């Protein structure tokens, strides 16, 4: 079981996000290096400040959100944490088979 975090930013988030991005990036790297954050990034089209992250446990997802500079400093208006049951994981040689 994995846990998915979704973010919705405040209106006109870009200036505030730019201000807190260095600390947010450090935060991302800390959780990634620990191995508890598997993926994180902004959703595109439209680019409106929504983001998505995948974590190895509910505790890691909750800790990330509680201490994320984007949340602490008001860039994020709303977040959700939901359990996600993976349905398919490619094998280590899946990329070779697509060639």
Helices and strands as residue ranges (DSSP letters): E 2-9, H 14-34, E 37-42, E 51-55, H 58-67, H 69-72, E 76-84, H 94-97
